[in-house]
Structure formats: C-alpha cells, structure tokens
Amino acid sequence: MSNEFSAIPVVSLRDVMVMQDVQTVLEKVSFEIEKGEFVYLVGRTGSGKSSLLKTLYADLPLAAGQMSVAGYNLQKLARNKVPYLRRKVGIVFQDFQLLFDRSVSENLSFVLKATGWKDKKKIKQRISDVLMRVGLDAAANKMPHQLSGGEQQRIVIARALLNEPIILFADEPTGNLDPEVTRGILKLFQEINSSGTAVLMATHNYELINENPQRILKCENGRIHDSAKENFTIGNGF
C-alpha cells in the first residue's frame, strides 16, 4: 500500500449537518479520523451520537456538507452503492440485532453471502477466523439465546469483522453489559484497533474513558467538540 493512500483519513467531515427526520441534531461538524485511530464519541442522550453514526454508515442521508467514509463520497453515494460502503466498515449495535432463529455460524454466513461470498469452504474458514479472534471459536453451532449478553456482543463484533473493515462504528456496545464484561469488550476493541482497524465508539461509560483515555468527540448543543483541538472536561452523564 502506498504512503499516499494510507495518508487519506478513513473518515472526513467538512461542515456536515446531521438530521433525524426533519430535525437538525448537529451542524457545522468537521473532523477526521485517521487509519488505525481510536476515538470515543460522547454526549447526553439525544445529543446526536446515534444520528451521526447512522449518517456515517449511510443509514441516514447526509443533510448537508462533505463527508467521505472508507473512500466513499457520501454526498454522491447512490443507494445501490451503500452495500459496498458497508463492506468497508463494521457496525456494532448495542441491541445486538442477531437472528435468533439461526445458529451463530448461520448468522455470520448470512452476512457473508449477502456481501457476495460464494465459496462454502472460504465462508467456513472466515467464520472460524473471526470467532477465534473474539474468543468464541467453540460457539459456532450454538443458538444466540444459549449465549450470555457479553458473548452475544462478541458475536456481533465478529460479524462486524467479517469483511475486514477499515473502521468499526460501535454504538454503545457495552451499554447493556456489567462492568467486568464491559472491560473485556473494550479490551477486544483495543486488540482489533492495534491490528490497524480504526474505531469510533459511542459510549456513556465515564469510567471506561477514564481508565482508557483516547481522543474524544463530544456532541453538545448541536455541535461537535474535539479533544484533539480543544480542552473540555467530561463527567458522569457528560
């Protein structure tokens, strides 16, 4: 990979407006996330974190401004090109969104087939690789309801890693988990990050950030504040 290519930010926003339905939730948003960076996204409930994440992976339309994600220009991205963007990014939801009528392996296979994988042997190998990476290689044939909340979240992370994304977008990935399980999930994100995948993680967990400081983007009063450019404090509830 040439140095010229690797110097391009994974995420770049210029004067972006984020809307939810007809309401403007964020405006004049400008920031970049570099390859391999780890960034927290914080803010009170309703401050725009989820809407920003949904705009980044093209679940919400870009209202105004310029935005590129994983090399895709979002103000010019046709709907039929969204699946190609989604192959370059991984999405980790708080509420898991697993298919509960299928085994872990079938959940992962479903995503691979939906993104163009056809070779059964390669599909099986890829599933084995990502399950090993999240420490659940023995869970392939289990049903989601047979797993704990923390294990289900690890499966969601495995699913997000299937197509080797260059960035993971995580929306409150530890929101429903107890503190010990939360630490294990964060450690997993850090391992993924240290292998070169950028991470943008929305969280309400003040202790987590305190124990593992990284750059912070804070949604507040319709704007984004960036700890790389300005000093601000965060406390419980932000």
N, C-alpha and C positions, 0 to 999 in steps of 0.2 A: 504494500500500500504506500503510495507516495506521501511525502510530508505535506504536500499541498492539500491533498484530500483530507488527511487527518486533522488539519488545522481548521476545517469547517466545523462550526458548532453543530451539535446534534439537534439543538432547539434554538431558534432565534425569533424573537418577537420585537416588532417596532410599532409603537403607537397602536396597540391592539385594543379593541373594545370587545368585551365578553358579555353576551346577553343570555338570559334564561327566559324563554318565552318572549314577552315584549319588554321585559325589564332589563335595564343595563345594570350589571353587577360589578363590572370592573372596566376602567377606561385608562387610556394612555399607558398601557402596560408595555414595558420594554425590558427585556433581559435575554441573556443567552445561557445555555448550558453546554459545557464542553464535553467532548468524548471522555467517558470514564469518570465524570464528576458525580458527587453525591450531594443532593440538595433536599432540605426539608421545606415543605410548604405548610405554613401555619395560618391560623386566623380563627376567629369565632365562627360558630355555626351560622350559616347564611352569608358569610363574608365573600364567597365566590370560589372557594377552593375546588369543589367538585365541578363547578361550571367551567373553570379554567382547564382542569384535566380533560373534561369531555370535549372541549374545543381543541385541545392538543391532539387527541386521537380521533378527531373528526366525527364525534357523536353529536356535537352541537356545531352549527355553521359558524364560521368566522364572521363576526358582525362588521368589523372594520379594522384596517391596519394591515401589516405584513407579518406573516408567520410561516416559518419553514420548520418542518419536523422530519428528521431522518432523510433529509434530501428532497422532501416533497414540499412544494409551494402550496400552502393550504387555501390561499385566496383564489387559486386557479384549479383546484383539485375537483375533478368531476366525480360524481357519486360512484361511478363504476370503477374508479381508481382507489377508493377508500380501502378495499381489501388488501391492496398492495402496500399501502402505508401501514396497515395493521400487522403485516408480516414483519415489518422492521421494528415494531415496538411491542413491548409486552405490557399487558394491563392486569393489575391485581386489584380485585374488588374486595371491599370489606365483607360483603354478604356472600362471598364465595362463588355463587352462580354456577355451581356444579349440576350436572344432570343426575338426579338421584335415582333414576331407573336404570342406570348403567354403571358398570364397574369403573374403577379408576382408569384402567387401561383403555376401556371403551370411551371414556370421557376425553382422554388425550388423543386417541386415534381419530375421534370425530373432528377435532380441531385440525389435525394434520391433513386429513382427507379434504376438509373444507378449504384448506390453503394450498391444495394442489399436489399433495404427496400421493403416490400411487403404488409404489413398490412395498409389498407387505413386509418383506424382510427388513427394509430400511425403516419402516414405520415402527416395527417391533424394537429395533435397535435404538432408535431415537427415544422412544418411551422409556426404555431401560436406562438410557443415559441420563435423562432429566430426573427420573425417580431416584437414581443413585445420587445425583447432585443435591437433592433436597433431603437425603437420608431416609427415603421410604421405598427402597427397591423391593421390599417384601410385600408392598401393598397393592401391587398391580391388579390382583384379582378380587380385591375387597370392594364392597359397595361403600359409597360415601358415608352412609349412616353408621357404618361399623367403625368409623374413624372419629377421633376426638376433634374438637374445634381447631386446635393447633395443627393437627395432622391434615385436616381439610385445607387449611390455609397453605400448608406446604405443597399440597396437590395443585392448588390454584397458582402458586408460584412456579411449579414445574410446568404447568400448562402455559404460563406466560413465557417460559424459556424455550418452548418447543422449536421456534423458528430462529433461534439465536438473535434476539433483538439487540439493537444498539442502545436502547434505553428502556427502562421499566418505569411505567407510571403506576404508582400504588396509592389508592385512595383509602386512607385509614386502615391499613392492612392488619393492625393489631387492635383495632377498636373494640372487638368483642372477646379479647383474649386476656387471660390473667397475666400478672407481671412476669412470672418465670417463663411462660410460653412466649410472651412478647419479646423478652430478651433473646430467646432462641431464634425467633423470626427475624429480628434485627440483625443478629449475627449472620444469618443466612443471606440477607440482603447485602451485608458488608462483604461477604465472600464473593457473591456474584459481582459486586461492584469492583472488587480488587482484581477480578479477571478481565476487566475492561468495559463492562456494561454500565452506562450511566444510570442513575436512579433519581427520580423525583418522587418524593414520598410525602403525601399529606398526612399529618398527624395532629392529634390533640395532646399527645403524651409529653408533658413538660419534662418529666424525669428522664425519659428516653433521650431527649435532646441534650439535657444537662450532662448525662453520663457519656454521650457520644456526640460531641459538638461537630457540626458541619455548617456549611453555608445555609442561610435561612432566607426564604422568600415569605414575606408576611402580607396577607390580604387584610386591608384595614381601610374603612371609609371609601371603598370604591377604587382604591389604588393598591399597587404592589410596592412594598419596601424591600430592599435587597441588602442583606448584611454585608455583602461584598463592597457596597458603595456607601453605606451609612450605618451609624451605630444606633441600635434600638434595643430595648430590653423586652424580654418576654417573661411572663409569669404564668401561673396556673390559669387556664382559661384564655390566656394571651390578651 
